Amino acid sequence: MTNQDNIYLLHGYTASPQDNWFPWLRSMMQEKLGQELQILNLPNSDSPNPVGWNKTCDTEINPQKNLTIIGHSLGCIQALHYIEQHDVQNVNVICVSGFDETTHTLPQLKQFTAEPIDYKNVQSKIKQAVVISAIDDTIVPSFYSETLARHLGCKFVLMPNGGHFIDQENVLTLPVVYQELRQMLAR
């Protein structure tokens, strides 16, 4: 881990930087690791548009080395699109409740999955990746996240509970993300 780590979190549909476990993770990163977690405020999260989200990521993410991107739900596919579209290398990726195809539960987000990810391109840019899901996630059922992990060729962590890992389900901390992130940054 260096002081030059660039760590970003991309929230999901209907979320904001103040929601869910995001503030907790930011605090943990500052207090325990002395690292800054930058949580992007992606526009119009209640009615998201890939063009607006791409523009925000292009403006806010510094594509230097030591890049780590954490995505939650829709933020996962957005992270992969960012990696695909930029000249970045050795990126750490954590996807929480992610998906890379149109889901039966969130068909309104199909514009984010309309263009399939070029996984050969993306995989060549990733240093380490993990996908985390819960068996009781009804918003993005775990099989979507498991498929994403298979496409990335990475570790898949299936939690016994936690749902979609959102504050409406009383998930305000998510230690598994902190643990995975800490391990990635130590390598």
C-alpha positions as YAML, in Angstrom:
chain: A
units: angstrom
residues:
- id: 1
  name: MET
  ca: [0.00, 0.00, 0.00]
- id: 2
  name: THR
  ca: [1.28, 3.46, -0.87]
- id: 3
  name: ASN
  ca: [0.11, 6.99, -0.26]
- id: 4
  name: GLN
  ca: [-0.56, 7.17, -4.00]
- id: 5
  name: ASP
  ca: [-3.41, 4.68, -4.05]
- id: 6
  name: ASN
  ca: [-6.41, 6.03, -5.94]
- id: 7
  name: ILE
  ca: [-9.48, 4.33, -4.46]
- id: 8
  name: TYR
  ca: [-12.95, 5.04, -5.80]
- id: 9
  name: LEU
  ca: [-16.42, 3.77, -5.00]
- id: 10
  name: LEU
  ca: [-19.23, 3.86, -7.57]
- id: 11
  name: HIS
  ca: [-22.67, 3.65, -6.00]
- id: 12
  name: GLY
  ca: [-25.65, 2.06, -7.68]
- id: 13
  name: TYR
  ca: [-29.19, 2.77, -8.79]
- id: 14
  name: THR
  ca: [-31.15, 5.16, -6.51]
- id: 15
  name: ALA
  ca: [-28.12, 5.53, -4.21]
- id: 16
  name: SER
  ca: [-25.81, 8.36, -3.21]
- id: 17
  name: PRO
  ca: [-22.40, 8.65, -1.51]
- id: 18
  name: GLN
  ca: [-24.12, 9.00, 1.89]
- id: 19
  name: ASP
  ca: [-26.05, 5.72, 1.62]
- id: 20
  name: ASN
  ca: [-25.58, 2.14, 2.71]
- id: 21
  name: TRP
  ca: [-22.14, 1.07, 3.98]
- id: 22
  name: PHE
  ca: [-20.24, 3.68, 1.95]
- id: 23
  name: PRO
  ca: [-19.60, 6.23, 4.76]
- id: 24
  name: TRP
  ca: [-18.52, 3.40, 7.06]
- id: 25
  name: LEU
  ca: [-16.01, 2.12, 4.49]
- id: 26
  name: ARG
  ca: [-14.67, 5.65, 3.98]
- id: 27
  name: SER
  ca: [-14.14, 5.97, 7.75]
- id: 28
  name: MET
  ca: [-12.46, 2.56, 7.97]
- id: 29
  name: MET
  ca: [-10.10, 3.46, 5.13]
- id: 30
  name: GLN
  ca: [-9.12, 6.72, 6.81]
- id: 31
  name: GLU
  ca: [-8.84, 5.41, 10.36]
- id: 32
  name: LYS
  ca: [-7.27, 2.00, 9.77]
- id: 33
  name: LEU
  ca: [-5.28, 2.44, 6.57]
- id: 34
  name: GLY
  ca: [-4.72, 6.18, 6.25]
- id: 35
  name: GLN
  ca: [-6.23, 6.03, 2.78]
- id: 36
  name: GLU
  ca: [-8.80, 8.29, 1.19]
- id: 37
  name: LEU
  ca: [-11.86, 6.65, -0.37]
- id: 38
  name: GLN
  ca: [-13.42, 8.86, -3.01]
- id: 39
  name: ILE
  ca: [-17.12, 8.11, -3.39]
- id: 40
  name: LEU
  ca: [-18.36, 9.47, -6.69]
- id: 41
  name: ASN
  ca: [-21.73, 11.19, -6.81]
- id: 42
  name: LEU
  ca: [-23.11, 9.70, -10.01]
- id: 43
  name: PRO
  ca: [-25.86, 11.89, -11.49]
- id: 44
  name: ASN
  ca: [-29.58, 11.15, -11.53]
- id: 45
  name: SER
  ca: [-29.28, 7.82, -9.74]
- id: 46
  name: ASP
  ca: [-33.08, 7.48, -9.69]
- id: 47
  name: SER
  ca: [-33.10, 7.57, -13.50]
- id: 48
  name: PRO
  ca: [-29.48, 6.90, -14.49]
- id: 49
  name: ASN
  ca: [-28.06, 7.41, -17.94]
- id: 50
  name: PRO
  ca: [-24.81, 5.76, -19.07]
- id: 51
  name: VAL
  ca: [-23.66, 8.93, -20.86]
- id: 52
  name: GLY
  ca: [-23.90, 11.00, -17.67]
- id: 53
  name: TRP
  ca: [-22.28, 8.31, -15.55]
- id: 54
  name: ASN
  ca: [-19.45, 7.87, -18.07]
- id: 55
  name: LYS
  ca: [-18.84, 11.61, -18.11]
- id: 56
  name: THR
  ca: [-18.70, 11.78, -14.31]
- id: 57
  name: CYS
  ca: [-16.27, 8.86, -14.14]
- id: 58
  name: ASP
  ca: [-14.12, 10.37, -16.90]
- id: 59
  name: THR
  ca: [-13.93, 13.63, -14.96]
- id: 60
  name: GLU
  ca: [-13.56, 12.29, -11.42]
- id: 61
  name: ILE
  ca: [-11.39, 9.16, -11.71]
- id: 62
  name: ASN
  ca: [-7.68, 9.73, -12.08]
- id: 63
  name: PRO
  ca: [-6.48, 6.88, -14.34]
- id: 64
  name: GLN
  ca: [-3.07, 6.51, -12.70]
- id: 65
  name: LYS
  ca: [-1.42, 3.38, -11.46]
- id: 66
  name: ASN
  ca: [-2.52, 2.03, -8.07]
- id: 67
  name: LEU
  ca: [-6.16, 2.38, -9.11]
- id: 68
  name: THR
  ca: [-8.83, 0.54, -7.14]
- id: 69
  name: ILE
  ca: [-12.51, 0.71, -8.03]
- id: 70
  name: ILE
  ca: [-15.29, -0.61, -5.82]
- id: 71
  name: GLY
  ca: [-18.70, -0.88, -7.42]
- id: 72
  name: HIS
  ca: [-22.03, -1.56, -5.79]
- id: 73
  name: SER
  ca: [-24.85, -2.96, -7.93]
- id: 74
  name: LEU
  ca: [-25.10, -0.76, -11.04]
- id: 75
  name: GLY
  ca: [-21.76, 0.76, -10.06]
- id: 76
  name: CYS
  ca: [-20.10, -2.56, -10.96]
- id: 77
  name: ILE
  ca: [-20.98, -2.49, -14.64]
- id: 78
  name: GLN
  ca: [-20.08, 1.20, -14.66]
- id: 79
  name: ALA
  ca: [-16.64, 0.35, -13.22]
- id: 80
  name: LEU
  ca: [-16.09, -2.27, -15.91]
- id: 81
  name: HIS
  ca: [-17.10, 0.17, -18.65]
- id: 82
  name: TYR
  ca: [-14.62, 2.69, -17.24]
- id: 83
  name: ILE
  ca: [-11.80, 0.13, -17.22]
- id: 84
  name: GLU
  ca: [-12.70, -0.99, -20.73]
- id: 85
  name: GLN
  ca: [-12.66, 2.56, -22.12]
- id: 86
  name: HIS
  ca: [-9.44, 3.81, -20.49]
- id: 87
  name: ASP
  ca: [-5.74, 3.14, -20.70]
- id: 88
  name: VAL
  ca: [-5.31, 1.76, -17.20]
- id: 89
  name: GLN
  ca: [-3.27, -1.16, -15.89]
- id: 90
  name: ASN
  ca: [-3.11, -3.25, -12.72]
- id: 91
  name: VAL
  ca: [-6.52, -2.15, -11.48]
- id: 92
  name: ASN
  ca: [-8.01, -3.68, -8.33]
- id: 93
  name: VAL
  ca: [-11.75, -4.28, -8.64]
- id: 94
  name: ILE
  ca: [-14.34, -5.15, -6.00]
- id: 95
  name: CYS
  ca: [-17.88, -5.72, -7.25]
- id: 96
  name: VAL
  ca: [-20.64, -5.93, -4.64]
- id: 97
  name: SER
  ca: [-24.00, -7.28, -5.82]
- id: 98
  name: GLY
  ca: [-22.89, -6.70, -9.39]
- id: 99
  name: PHE
  ca: [-24.26, -7.82, -12.72]
- id: 100
  name: ASP
  ca: [-23.24, -7.54, -16.37]
- id: 101
  name: GLU
  ca: [-26.48, -8.43, -18.12]
- id: 102
  name: THR
  ca: [-30.04, -7.20, -18.06]
- id: 103
  name: THR
  ca: [-31.67, -8.56, -14.93]
- id: 104
  name: HIS
  ca: [-35.27, -9.66, -14.57]
- id: 105
  name: THR
  ca: [-35.47, -7.53, -11.41]
- id: 106
  name: LEU
  ca: [-34.09, -4.28, -12.89]
- id: 107
  name: PRO
  ca: [-34.99, -4.23, -16.61]
- id: 108
  name: GLN
  ca: [-35.06, -0.41, -16.48]
- id: 109
  name: LEU
  ca: [-31.23, -0.47, -16.33]
- id: 110
  name: LYS
  ca: [-30.79, -2.35, -19.60]
- id: 111
  name: GLN
  ca: [-29.09, 0.61, -21.29]
- id: 112
  name: PHE
  ca: [-26.04, -0.05, -19.06]
- id: 113
  name: THR
  ca: [-25.76, -3.64, -20.27]
- id: 114
  name: ALA
  ca: [-26.76, -3.09, -23.91]
- id: 115
  name: GLU
  ca: [-23.10, -2.99, -24.95]
- id: 116
  name: PRO
  ca: [-21.43, -6.19, -23.78]
- id: 117
  name: ILE
  ca: [-18.16, -5.85, -21.91]
- id: 118
  name: ASP
  ca: [-15.02, -6.84, -23.83]
- id: 119
  name: TYR
  ca: [-13.71, -9.12, -21.10]
- id: 120
  name: LYS
  ca: [-10.45, -9.89, -22.89]
- id: 121
  name: ASN
  ca: [-9.68, -6.16, -22.82]
- id: 122
  name: VAL
  ca: [-10.88, -5.68, -19.23]
- id: 123
  name: GLN
  ca: [-9.15, -8.76, -17.81]
- id: 124
  name: SER
  ca: [-5.82, -7.64, -19.28]
- id: 125
  name: LYS
  ca: [-6.09, -4.44, -17.21]
- id: 126
  name: ILE
  ca: [-7.08, -6.01, -13.88]
- id: 127
  name: LYS
  ca: [-4.54, -6.91, -11.22]
- id: 128
  name: GLN
  ca: [-7.00, -8.42, -8.72]
- id: 129
  name: ALA
  ca: [-10.77, -8.74, -8.63]
- id: 130
  name: VAL
  ca: [-13.45, -10.14, -6.38]
- id: 131
  name: VAL
  ca: [-17.23, -10.27, -6.68]
- id: 132
  name: ILE
  ca: [-19.30, -10.35, -3.48]
- id: 133
  name: SER
  ca: [-22.98, -11.28, -3.23]
- id: 134
  name: ALA
  ca: [-25.47, -12.62, -0.71]
- id: 135
  name: ILE
  ca: [-27.61, -15.69, -1.19]
- id: 136
  name: ASP
  ca: [-30.67, -13.70, -0.07]
- id: 137
  name: ASP
  ca: [-30.23, -10.77, -2.50]
- id: 138
  name: THR
  ca: [-33.64, -10.27, -4.14]
- id: 139
  name: ILE
  ca: [-32.67, -7.10, -6.04]
- id: 140
  name: VAL
  ca: [-29.72, -8.63, -7.92]
- id: 141
  name: PRO
  ca: [-30.02, -12.37, -7.28]
- id: 142
  name: SER
  ca: [-26.65, -13.97, -6.57]
- id: 143
  name: PHE
  ca: [-26.56, -15.94, -9.81]
- id: 144
  name: TYR
  ca: [-26.08, -12.66, -11.70]
- id: 145
  name: SER
  ca: [-23.07, -11.83, -9.54]
- id: 146
  name: GLU
  ca: [-21.72, -15.34, -9.89]
- id: 147
  name: THR
  ca: [-21.94, -14.98, -13.68]
- id: 148
  name: LEU
  ca: [-20.08, -11.67, -13.43]
- id: 149
  name: ALA
  ca: [-17.30, -13.36, -11.40]
- id: 150
  name: ARG
  ca: [-17.07, -16.13, -13.98]
- id: 151
  name: HIS
  ca: [-16.77, -13.57, -16.80]
- id: 152
  name: LEU
  ca: [-14.03, -11.75, -14.88]
- id: 153
  name: GLY
  ca: [-12.33, -15.03, -14.00]
- id: 154
  name: CYS
  ca: [-12.11, -13.97, -10.38]
- id: 155
  name: LYS
  ca: [-12.94, -14.99, -6.83]
- id: 156
  name: PHE
  ca: [-16.62, -15.10, -5.91]
- id: 157
  name: VAL
  ca: [-17.68, -14.60, -2.28]
- id: 158
  name: LEU
  ca: [-21.24, -15.68, -1.48]
- id: 159
  name: MET
  ca: [-22.38, -14.40, 1.89]
- id: 160
  name: PRO
  ca: [-25.08, -16.34, 3.80]
- id: 161
  name: ASN
  ca: [-27.09, -13.14, 4.29]
- id: 162
  name: GLY
  ca: [-27.03, -9.39, 3.71]
- id: 163
  name: GLY
  ca: [-29.51, -9.08, 0.88]
- id: 164
  name: HIS
  ca: [-28.46, -6.34, -1.53]
- id: 165
  name: PHE
  ca: [-26.23, -4.78, 1.14]
- id: 166
  name: ILE
  ca: [-28.29, -1.60, 1.45]
- id: 167
  name: ASP
  ca: [-29.39, 0.55, 4.35]
- id: 168
  name: GLN
  ca: [-33.07, -0.38, 3.82]
- id: 169
  name: GLU
  ca: [-31.95, -3.88, 4.85]
- id: 170
  name: ASN
  ca: [-30.03, -2.43, 7.83]
- id: 171
  name: VAL
  ca: [-26.63, -3.02, 6.23]
- id: 172
  name: LEU
  ca: [-24.55, -0.04, 7.32]
- id: 173
  name: THR
  ca: [-21.23, -1.88, 7.58]
- id: 174
  name: LEU
  ca: [-19.75, -4.46, 5.26]
- id: 175
  name: PRO
  ca: [-16.58, -5.94, 6.76]
- id: 176
  name: VAL
  ca: [-16.04, -8.39, 3.89]
- id: 177
  name: VAL
  ca: [-15.45, -5.46, 1.52]
- id: 178
  name: TYR
  ca: [-12.98, -3.83, 3.90]
- id: 179
  name: GLN
  ca: [-11.14, -7.15, 4.36]
- id: 180
  name: GLU
  ca: [-10.90, -7.80, 0.63]
- id: 181
  name: LEU
  ca: [-9.80, -4.23, -0.03]
- id: 182
  name: ARG
  ca: [-7.15, -4.34, 2.70]
- id: 183
  name: GLN
  ca: [-5.75, -7.58, 1.25]
- id: 184
  name: MET
  ca: [-5.67, -6.14, -2.27]
- id: 185
  name: LEU
  ca: [-3.85, -3.00, -1.19]
- id: 186
  name: ALA
  ca: [-1.27, -5.04, 0.75]
- id: 187
  name: ARG
  ca: [-0.23, -6.97, -2.38]
...
